[in-house]
Amino acid sequence: MTGLSTILIVVGLFLAGGVYSFSKQGMPKGVIVLLSIGSVMCLVAGILRIQGLWD
């Protein structure tokens, strides 16, 4: 597991927590969608780097 993979996964989980928090607070749907997309992208990129599918 490389350092960048770890950072991507941690940022993805942080954004996922933000999505949960913002949805509980009733924030605008655009913000929640944007955070959701960013979270998924970071998590997928981190997992692909761990698997060695993306250099």
PQR file of N, CA, C, O and H, with PARSE charges and radii, in Angstrom:
ATOM      1  N   MET A   1       0.851  -1.174   0.000 -0.4000 1.5000
ATOM      2  CA  MET A   1       0.000   0.000   0.000 -0.0000 2.0000
ATOM      3  C   MET A   1       0.893   1.231   0.000  0.5500 1.7000
ATOM      4  O   MET A   1       1.721   1.404   0.894 -0.5500 1.4000
ATOM      5  N   THR A   2       0.726   2.075  -0.989 -0.4000 1.5000
ATOM      6  CA  THR A   2       1.565   3.253  -1.099 -0.0000 2.0000
ATOM      7  C   THR A   2       0.962   4.413  -0.313  0.5500 1.7000
ATOM      8  O   THR A   2      -0.186   4.368   0.129 -0.5500 1.4000
ATOM      9  H   THR A   2       0.053   1.935  -1.716  0.4000 1.0000
ATOM     10  N   GLY A   3       1.773   5.444  -0.158 -0.4000 1.5000
ATOM     11  CA  GLY A   3       1.315   6.609   0.585 -0.0000 2.0000
ATOM     12  C   GLY A   3       0.153   7.316  -0.090  0.5500 1.7000
ATOM     13  O   GLY A   3      -0.778   7.764   0.579 -0.5500 1.4000
ATOM     14  H   GLY A   3       2.705   5.481  -0.517  0.4000 1.0000
ATOM     15  N   LEU A   4       0.202   7.420  -1.425 -0.4000 1.5000
ATOM     16  CA  LEU A   4      -0.875   8.092  -2.140 -0.0000 2.0000
ATOM     17  C   LEU A   4      -2.185   7.314  -2.022  0.5500 1.7000
ATOM     18  O   LEU A   4      -3.254   7.914  -1.909 -0.5500 1.4000
ATOM     19  H   LEU A   4       0.958   7.056  -1.968  0.4000 1.0000
ATOM     20  N   SER A   5      -2.108   5.994  -2.049 -0.4000 1.5000
ATOM     21  CA  SER A   5      -3.323   5.181  -1.884 -0.0000 2.0000
ATOM     22  C   SER A   5      -3.950   5.438  -0.526  0.5500 1.7000
ATOM     23  O   SER A   5      -5.168   5.575  -0.409 -0.5500 1.4000
ATOM     24  H   SER A   5      -1.240   5.506  -2.141  0.4000 1.0000
ATOM     25  N   THR A   6      -3.120   5.503   0.487 -0.4000 1.5000
ATOM     26  CA  THR A   6      -3.616   5.755   1.842 -0.0000 2.0000
ATOM     27  C   THR A   6      -4.278   7.120   1.924  0.5500 1.7000
ATOM     28  O   THR A   6      -5.354   7.261   2.505 -0.5500 1.4000
ATOM     29  H   THR A   6      -2.131   5.392   0.392  0.4000 1.0000
ATOM     30  N   ILE A   7      -3.640   8.120   1.344 -0.4000 1.5000
ATOM     31  CA  ILE A   7      -4.197   9.474   1.369 -0.0000 2.0000
ATOM     32  C   ILE A   7      -5.530   9.524   0.639  0.5500 1.7000
ATOM     33  O   ILE A   7      -6.481  10.137   1.124 -0.5500 1.4000
ATOM     34  H   ILE A   7      -2.766   8.006   0.871  0.4000 1.0000
ATOM     35  N   LEU A   8      -5.609   8.879  -0.532 -0.4000 1.5000
ATOM     36  CA  LEU A   8      -6.859   8.878  -1.287 -0.0000 2.0000
ATOM     37  C   LEU A   8      -7.990   8.215  -0.517  0.5500 1.7000
ATOM     38  O   LEU A   8      -9.120   8.704  -0.523 -0.5500 1.4000
ATOM     39  H   LEU A   8      -4.837   8.380  -0.927  0.4000 1.0000
ATOM     40  N   ILE A   9      -7.691   7.113   0.141 -0.4000 1.5000
ATOM     41  CA  ILE A   9      -8.728   6.405   0.904 -0.0000 2.0000
ATOM     42  C   ILE A   9      -9.164   7.225   2.115  0.5500 1.7000
ATOM     43  O   ILE A   9     -10.353   7.295   2.424 -0.5500 1.4000
ATOM     44  H   ILE A   9      -6.773   6.716   0.147  0.4000 1.0000
ATOM     45  N   VAL A  10      -8.205   7.843   2.798 -0.4000 1.5000
ATOM     46  CA  VAL A  10      -8.547   8.665   3.965 -0.0000 2.0000
ATOM     47  C   VAL A  10      -9.389   9.871   3.541  0.5500 1.7000
ATOM     48  O   VAL A  10     -10.373  10.199   4.204 -0.5500 1.4000
ATOM     49  H   VAL A  10      -7.239   7.786   2.547  0.4000 1.0000
ATOM     50  N   VAL A  11      -9.014  10.528   2.450 -0.4000 1.5000
ATOM     51  CA  VAL A  11      -9.800  11.667   1.967 -0.0000 2.0000
ATOM     52  C   VAL A  11     -11.197  11.204   1.550  0.5500 1.7000
ATOM     53  O   VAL A  11     -12.185  11.884   1.825 -0.5500 1.4000
ATOM     54  H   VAL A  11      -8.215  10.261   1.911  0.4000 1.0000
ATOM     55  N   GLY A  12     -11.280  10.044   0.886 -0.4000 1.5000
ATOM     56  CA  GLY A  12     -12.587   9.511   0.497 -0.0000 2.0000
ATOM     57  C   GLY A  12     -13.477   9.236   1.695  0.5500 1.7000
ATOM     58  O   GLY A  12     -14.671   9.536   1.667 -0.5500 1.4000
ATOM     59  H   GLY A  12     -10.477   9.491   0.662  0.4000 1.0000
ATOM     60  N   LEU A  13     -12.908   8.669   2.742 -0.4000 1.5000
ATOM     61  CA  LEU A  13     -13.697   8.404   3.949 -0.0000 2.0000
ATOM     62  C   LEU A  13     -14.087   9.697   4.654  0.5500 1.7000
ATOM     63  O   LEU A  13     -15.184   9.804   5.202 -0.5500 1.4000
ATOM     64  H   LEU A  13     -11.939   8.425   2.765  0.4000 1.0000
ATOM     65  N   PHE A  14     -13.182  10.682   4.639 -0.4000 1.5000
ATOM     66  CA  PHE A  14     -13.490  11.989   5.220 -0.0000 2.0000
ATOM     67  C   PHE A  14     -14.660  12.641   4.486  0.5500 1.7000
ATOM     68  O   PHE A  14     -15.572  13.182   5.113 -0.5500 1.4000
ATOM     69  H   PHE A  14     -12.291  10.594   4.194  0.4000 1.0000
ATOM     70  N   LEU A  15     -14.626  12.585   3.150 -0.4000 1.5000
ATOM     71  CA  LEU A  15     -15.722  13.151   2.367 -0.0000 2.0000
ATOM     72  C   LEU A  15     -17.023  12.386   2.586  0.5500 1.7000
ATOM     73  O   LEU A  15     -18.101  12.980   2.604 -0.5500 1.4000
ATOM     74  H   LEU A  15     -13.886  12.146   2.642  0.4000 1.0000
ATOM     75  N   ALA A  16     -16.922  11.062   2.755 -0.4000 1.5000
ATOM     76  CA  ALA A  16     -18.123  10.269   3.027 -0.0000 2.0000
ATOM     77  C   ALA A  16     -18.744  10.689   4.355  0.5500 1.7000
ATOM     78  O   ALA A  16     -19.968  10.758   4.474 -0.5500 1.4000
ATOM     79  H   ALA A  16     -16.046  10.579   2.741  0.4000 1.0000
ATOM     80  N   GLY A  17     -17.915  10.966   5.343 -0.4000 1.5000
ATOM     81  CA  GLY A  17     -18.416  11.482   6.619 -0.0000 2.0000
ATOM     82  C   GLY A  17     -19.075  12.840   6.458  0.5500 1.7000
ATOM     83  O   GLY A  17     -20.082  13.130   7.105 -0.5500 1.4000
ATOM     84  H   GLY A  17     -16.921  10.909   5.246  0.4000 1.0000
ATOM     85  N   GLY A  18     -18.502  13.675   5.589 -0.4000 1.5000
ATOM     86  CA  GLY A  18     -19.101  14.974   5.303 -0.0000 2.0000
ATOM     87  C   GLY A  18     -20.457  14.842   4.653  0.5500 1.7000
ATOM     88  O   GLY A  18     -21.377  15.601   4.958 -0.5500 1.4000
ATOM     89  H   GLY A  18     -17.684  13.439   5.064  0.4000 1.0000
ATOM     90  N   VAL A  19     -20.585  13.868   3.747 -0.4000 1.5000
ATOM     91  CA  VAL A  19     -21.878  13.623   3.099 -0.0000 2.0000
ATOM     92  C   VAL A  19     -22.920  13.261   4.141  0.5500 1.7000
ATOM     93  O   VAL A  19     -24.035  13.782   4.115 -0.5500 1.4000
ATOM     94  H   VAL A  19     -19.838  13.252   3.499  0.4000 1.0000
ATOM     95  N   TYR A  20     -22.566  12.380   5.049 -0.4000 1.5000
ATOM     96  CA  TYR A  20     -23.507  11.959   6.100 -0.0000 2.0000
ATOM     97  C   TYR A  20     -23.892  13.151   6.975  0.5500 1.7000
ATOM     98  O   TYR A  20     -25.066  13.356   7.281 -0.5500 1.4000
ATOM     99  H   TYR A  20     -21.661  11.957   5.070  0.4000 1.0000
ATOM    100  N   SER A  21     -22.897  13.927   7.370 -0.4000 1.5000
ATOM    101  CA  SER A  21     -23.150  15.072   8.234 -0.0000 2.0000
ATOM    102  C   SER A  21     -24.008  16.124   7.533  0.5500 1.7000
ATOM    103  O   SER A  21     -24.955  16.649   8.118 -0.5500 1.4000
ATOM    104  H   SER A  21     -21.942  13.761   7.121  0.4000 1.0000
ATOM    105  N   PHE A  22     -23.674  16.428   6.286 -0.4000 1.5000
ATOM    106  CA  PHE A  22     -24.431  17.437   5.562 -0.0000 2.0000
ATOM    107  C   PHE A  22     -25.858  16.994   5.296  0.5500 1.7000
ATOM    108  O   PHE A  22     -26.776  17.814   5.319 -0.5500 1.4000
ATOM    109  H   PHE A  22     -22.904  16.002   5.811  0.4000 1.0000
ATOM    110  N   SER A  23     -26.056  15.704   5.043 -0.4000 1.5000
ATOM    111  CA  SER A  23     -27.415  15.231   4.798 -0.0000 2.0000
ATOM    112  C   SER A  23     -28.254  15.305   6.075  0.5500 1.7000
ATOM    113  O   SER A  23     -29.458  15.554   6.014 -0.5500 1.4000
ATOM    114  H   SER A  23     -25.310  15.038   5.025  0.4000 1.0000
ATOM    115  N   LYS A  24     -27.624  15.090   7.225 -0.4000 1.5000
ATOM    116  CA  LYS A  24     -28.347  15.203   8.502 -0.0000 2.0000
ATOM    117  C   LYS A  24     -28.708  16.656   8.811  0.5500 1.7000
ATOM    118  O   LYS A  24     -29.722  16.922   9.458 -0.5500 1.4000
ATOM    119  H   LYS A  24     -26.646  14.888   7.275  0.4000 1.0000
ATOM    120  N   GLN A  25     -27.873  17.605   8.344 -0.4000 1.5000
ATOM    121  CA  GLN A  25     -28.113  19.021   8.610 -0.0000 2.0000
ATOM    122  C   GLN A  25     -29.065  19.650   7.605  0.5500 1.7000
ATOM    123  O   GLN A  25     -29.481  20.794   7.786 -0.5500 1.4000
ATOM    124  H   GLN A  25     -27.050  17.390   7.818  0.4000 1.0000
ATOM    125  N   GLY A  26     -29.412  18.932   6.562 -0.4000 1.5000
ATOM    126  CA  GLY A  26     -30.331  19.456   5.560 -0.0000 2.0000
ATOM    127  C   GLY A  26     -29.673  20.438   4.601  0.5500 1.7000
ATOM    128  O   GLY A  26     -30.314  21.388   4.151 -0.5500 1.4000
ATOM    129  H   GLY A  26     -29.073  18.003   6.415  0.4000 1.0000
ATOM    130  N   MET A  27     -28.417  20.223   4.289 -0.4000 1.5000
ATOM    131  CA  MET A  27     -27.707  21.092   3.345 -0.0000 2.0000
ATOM    132  C   MET A  27     -28.280  20.908   1.938  0.5500 1.7000
ATOM    133  O   MET A  27     -28.984  19.932   1.681 -0.5500 1.4000
ATOM    134  H   MET A  27     -27.896  19.452   4.654  0.4000 1.0000
ATOM    135  N   PRO A  28     -27.983  21.838   1.026 -0.5600 1.5000
ATOM    136  CA  PRO A  28     -28.491  21.722  -0.351  0.2800 2.0000
ATOM    137  C   PRO A  28     -28.038  20.427  -1.027  0.5500 1.7000
ATOM    138  O   PRO A  28     -26.930  19.942  -0.795 -0.5500 1.4000
ATOM    139  N   LYS A  29     -28.902  19.891  -1.852 -0.4000 1.5000
ATOM    140  CA  LYS A  29     -28.620  18.611  -2.524 -0.0000 2.0000
ATOM    141  C   LYS A  29     -27.389  18.698  -3.417  0.5500 1.7000
ATOM    142  O   LYS A  29     -26.675  17.705  -3.557 -0.5500 1.4000
ATOM    143  H   LYS A  29     -29.802  20.285  -2.041  0.4000 1.0000
ATOM    144  N   GLY A  30     -27.118  19.847  -4.024 -0.4000 1.5000
ATOM    145  CA  GLY A  30     -25.952  20.004  -4.889 -0.0000 2.0000
ATOM    146  C   GLY A  30     -24.648  19.767  -4.143  0.5500 1.7000
ATOM    147  O   GLY A  30     -23.730  19.140  -4.672 -0.5500 1.4000
ATOM    148  H   GLY A  30     -27.699  20.653  -3.910  0.4000 1.0000
ATOM    149  N   VAL A  31     -24.567  20.264  -2.922 -0.4000 1.5000
ATOM    150  CA  VAL A  31     -23.364  20.064  -2.106 -0.0000 2.0000
ATOM    151  C   VAL A  31     -23.204  18.593  -1.750  0.5500 1.7000
ATOM    152  O   VAL A  31     -22.098  18.054  -1.800 -0.5500 1.4000
ATOM    153  H   VAL A  31     -25.313  20.773  -2.493  0.4000 1.0000
ATOM    154  N   ILE A  32     -24.284  17.957  -1.398 -0.4000 1.5000
ATOM    155  CA  ILE A  32     -24.231  16.543  -1.016 -0.0000 2.0000
ATOM    156  C   ILE A  32     -23.833  15.684  -2.211  0.5500 1.7000
ATOM    157  O   ILE A  32     -23.035  14.759  -2.065 -0.5500 1.4000
ATOM    158  H   ILE A  32     -25.182  18.395  -1.357  0.4000 1.0000
ATOM    159  N   VAL A  33     -24.377  15.979  -3.392 -0.4000 1.5000
ATOM    160  CA  VAL A  33     -24.025  15.221  -4.594 -0.0000 2.0000
ATOM    161  C   VAL A  33     -22.558  15.422  -4.939  0.5500 1.7000
ATOM    162  O   VAL A  33     -21.864  14.464  -5.278 -0.5500 1.4000
ATOM    163  H   VAL A  33     -25.025  16.731  -3.510  0.4000 1.0000
ATOM    164  N   LEU A  34     -22.081  16.652  -4.856 -0.4000 1.5000
ATOM    165  CA  LEU A  34     -20.682  16.945  -5.164 -0.0000 2.0000
ATOM    166  C   LEU A  34     -19.738  16.207  -4.213  0.5500 1.7000
ATOM    167  O   LEU A  34     -18.738  15.638  -4.652 -0.5500 1.4000
ATOM    168  H   LEU A  34     -22.645  17.431  -4.581  0.4000 1.0000
ATOM    169  N   LEU A  35     -20.046  16.213  -2.930 -0.4000 1.5000
ATOM    170  CA  LEU A  35     -19.224  15.482  -1.970 -0.0000 2.0000
ATOM    171  C   LEU A  35     -19.295  13.978  -2.198  0.5500 1.7000
ATOM    172  O   LEU A  35     -18.294  13.278  -2.045 -0.5500 1.4000
ATOM    173  H   LEU A  35     -20.858  16.674  -2.574  0.4000 1.0000
ATOM    174  N   SER A  36     -20.463  13.481  -2.561 -0.4000 1.5000
ATOM    175  CA  SER A  36     -20.603  12.050  -2.824 -0.0000 2.0000
ATOM    176  C   SER A  36     -19.737  11.622  -4.000  0.5500 1.7000
ATOM    177  O   SER A  36     -19.056  10.598  -3.937 -0.5500 1.4000
ATOM    178  H   SER A  36     -21.276  14.049  -2.685  0.4000 1.0000
ATOM    179  N   ILE A  37     -19.763  12.408  -5.071 -0.4000 1.5000
ATOM    180  CA  ILE A  37     -18.955  12.084  -6.247 -0.0000 2.0000
ATOM    181  C   ILE A  37     -17.472  12.130  -5.905  0.5500 1.7000
ATOM    182  O   ILE A  37     -16.716  11.244  -6.305 -0.5500 1.4000
ATOM    183  H   ILE A  37     -20.316  13.239  -5.121  0.4000 1.0000
ATOM    184  N   GLY A  38     -17.050  13.150  -5.172 -0.4000 1.5000
ATOM    185  CA  GLY A  38     -15.651  13.250  -4.771 -0.0000 2.0000
ATOM    186  C   GLY A  38     -15.224  12.098  -3.883  0.5500 1.7000
ATOM    187  O   GLY A  38     -14.117  11.580  -4.022 -0.5500 1.4000
ATOM    188  H   GLY A  38     -17.664  13.869  -4.847  0.4000 1.0000
ATOM    189  N   SER A  39     -16.085  11.700  -2.981 -0.4000 1.5000
ATOM    190  CA  SER A  39     -15.785  10.592  -2.087 -0.0000 2.0000
ATOM    191  C   SER A  39     -15.604   9.294  -2.853  0.5500 1.7000
ATOM    192  O   SER A  39     -14.643   8.558  -2.627 -0.5500 1.4000
ATOM    193  H   SER A  39     -16.985  12.121  -2.868  0.4000 1.0000
ATOM    194  N   VAL A  40     -16.531   9.015  -3.759 -0.4000 1.5000
ATOM    195  CA  VAL A  40     -16.451   7.782  -4.541 -0.0000 2.0000
ATOM    196  C   VAL A  40     -15.206   7.774  -5.421  0.5500 1.7000
ATOM    197  O   VAL A  40     -14.533   6.750  -5.543 -0.5500 1.4000
ATOM    198  H   VAL A  40     -17.312   9.613  -3.943  0.4000 1.0000
ATOM    199  N   MET A  41     -14.902   8.910  -6.028 -0.4000 1.5000
ATOM    200  CA  MET A  41     -13.723   8.982  -6.894 -0.0000 2.0000
ATOM    201  C   MET A  41     -12.441   8.736  -6.108  0.5500 1.7000
ATOM    202  O   MET A  41     -11.563   8.011  -6.574 -0.5500 1.4000
ATOM    203  H   MET A  41     -15.448   9.742  -5.928  0.4000 1.0000
ATOM    204  N   CYS A  42     -12.320   9.328  -4.924 -0.4000 1.5000
ATOM    205  CA  CYS A  42     -11.122   9.118  -4.108 -0.0000 2.0000
ATOM    206  C   CYS A  42     -11.003   7.670  -3.649  0.5500 1.7000
ATOM    207  O   CYS A  42      -9.921   7.085  -3.703 -0.5500 1.4000
ATOM    208  H   CYS A  42     -13.034   9.917  -4.545  0.4000 1.0000
ATOM    209  N   LEU A  43     -12.107   7.094  -3.202 -0.4000 1.5000
ATOM    210  CA  LEU A  43     -12.066   5.709  -2.738 -0.0000 2.0000
ATOM    211  C   LEU A  43     -11.722   4.746  -3.870  0.5500 1.7000
ATOM    212  O   LEU A  43     -10.910   3.839  -3.687 -0.5500 1.4000
ATOM    213  H   LEU A  43     -12.986   7.569  -3.158  0.4000 1.0000
ATOM    214  N   VAL A  44     -12.324   4.933  -5.020 -0.4000 1.5000
ATOM    215  CA  VAL A  44     -12.050   4.050  -6.153 -0.0000 2.0000
ATOM    216  C   VAL A  44     -10.601   4.197  -6.606  0.5500 1.7000
ATOM    217  O   VAL A  44      -9.934   3.200  -6.882 -0.5500 1.4000
ATOM    218  H   VAL A  44     -12.984   5.669  -5.169  0.4000 1.0000
ATOM    219  N   ALA A  45     -10.113   5.431  -6.684 -0.4000 1.5000
ATOM    220  CA  ALA A  45      -8.724   5.646  -7.095 -0.0000 2.0000
ATOM    221  C   ALA A  45      -7.756   5.006  -6.107  0.5500 1.7000
ATOM    222  O   ALA A  45      -6.763   4.404  -6.518 -0.5500 1.4000
ATOM    223  H   ALA A  45     -10.656   6.240  -6.460  0.4000 1.0000
ATOM    224  N   GLY A  46      -8.028   5.126  -4.826 -0.4000 1.5000
ATOM    225  CA  GLY A  46      -7.160   4.513  -3.820 -0.0000 2.0000
ATOM    226  C   GLY A  46      -7.163   2.999  -3.904  0.5500 1.7000
ATOM    227  O   GLY A  46      -6.114   2.366  -3.786 -0.5500 1.4000
ATOM    228  H   GLY A  46      -8.834   5.615  -4.492  0.4000 1.0000
ATOM    229  N   ILE A  47      -8.335   2.415  -4.107 -0.4000 1.5000
ATOM    230  CA  ILE A  47      -8.427   0.948  -4.206 -0.0000 2.0000
ATOM    231  C   ILE A  47      -7.755   0.454  -5.471  0.5500 1.7000
ATOM    232  O   ILE A  47      -7.070  -0.568  -5.452 -0.5500 1.4000
ATOM    233  H   ILE A  47      -9.187   2.929  -4.203  0.4000 1.0000
ATOM    234  N   LEU A  48      -7.946   1.176  -6.582 -0.4000 1.5000
ATOM    235  CA  LEU A  48      -7.286   0.762  -7.824 -0.0000 2.0000
ATOM    236  C   LEU A  48      -5.774   0.844  -7.708  0.5500 1.7000
ATOM    237  O   LEU A  48      -5.067   0.004  -8.264 -0.5500 1.4000
ATOM    238  H   LEU A  48      -8.503   2.007  -6.598  0.4000 1.0000
ATOM    239  N   ARG A  49      -5.268   1.843  -6.996 -0.4000 1.5000
ATOM    240  CA  ARG A  49      -3.817   1.944  -6.802 -0.0000 2.0000
ATOM    241  C   ARG A  49      -3.299   0.788  -5.944  0.5500 1.7000
ATOM    242  O   ARG A  49      -2.212   0.267  -6.190 -0.5500 1.4000
ATOM    243  H   ARG A  49      -5.842   2.526  -6.545  0.4000 1.0000
ATOM    244  N   ILE A  50      -4.077   0.394  -4.944 -0.4000 1.5000
ATOM    245  CA  ILE A  50      -3.663  -0.737  -4.089 -0.0000 2.0000
ATOM    246  C   ILE A  50      -3.604  -2.012  -4.919  0.5500 1.7000
ATOM    247  O   ILE A  50      -2.671  -2.804  -4.784 -0.5500 1.4000
ATOM    248  H   ILE A  50      -4.960   0.818  -4.744  0.4000 1.0000
ATOM    249  N   GLN A  51      -4.600  -2.208  -5.776 -0.4000 1.5000
ATOM    250  CA  GLN A  51      -4.666  -3.413  -6.590 -0.0000 2.0000
ATOM    251  C   GLN A  51      -3.636  -3.402  -7.702  0.5500 1.7000
ATOM    252  O   GLN A  51      -3.390  -4.441  -8.314 -0.5500 1.4000
ATOM    253  H   GLN A  51      -5.358  -1.564  -5.885  0.4000 1.0000
ATOM    254  N   GLY A  52      -3.027  -2.261  -7.982 -0.4000 1.5000
ATOM    255  CA  GLY A  52      -2.030  -2.162  -9.027 -0.0000 2.0000
ATOM    256  C   GLY A  52      -2.615  -2.028 -10.420  0.5500 1.7000
ATOM    257  O   GLY A  52      -1.919  -2.244 -11.412 -0.5500 1.4000
ATOM    258  H   GLY A  52      -3.227  -1.417  -7.484  0.4000 1.0000
ATOM    259  N   LEU A  53      -3.895  -1.672 -10.499 -0.4000 1.5000
ATOM    260  CA  LEU A  53      -4.544  -1.529 -11.788 -0.0000 2.0000
ATOM    261  C   LEU A  53      -4.348  -0.133 -12.376  0.5500 1.7000
ATOM    262  O   LEU A  53      -4.556   0.085 -13.569 -0.5500 1.4000
ATOM    263  H   LEU A  53      -4.460  -1.496  -9.693  0.4000 1.0000
ATOM    264  N   TRP A  54      -3.944   0.808 -11.520 -0.4000 1.5000
ATOM    265  CA  TRP A  54      -3.772   2.183 -11.974 -0.0000 2.0000
ATOM    266  C   TRP A  54      -2.471   2.705 -11.408  0.5500 1.7000
ATOM    267  O   TRP A  54      -2.305   2.753 -10.189 -0.5500 1.4000
ATOM    268  H   TRP A  54      -3.774   0.631 -10.551  0.4000 1.0000
ATOM    269  N   ASP A  55      -1.549   3.095 -12.264 -0.4000 1.5000
ATOM    270  CA  ASP A  55      -0.247   3.575 -11.794 -0.0000 2.0000
ATOM    271  C   ASP A  55      -0.248   5.025 -11.623  0.5500 1.7000
ATOM    272  O   ASP A  55       0.768   5.601 -11.233 -0.5500 1.4000
ATOM    273  H   ASP A  55      -1.685   3.056 -13.254  0.4000 1.0000
TER
END
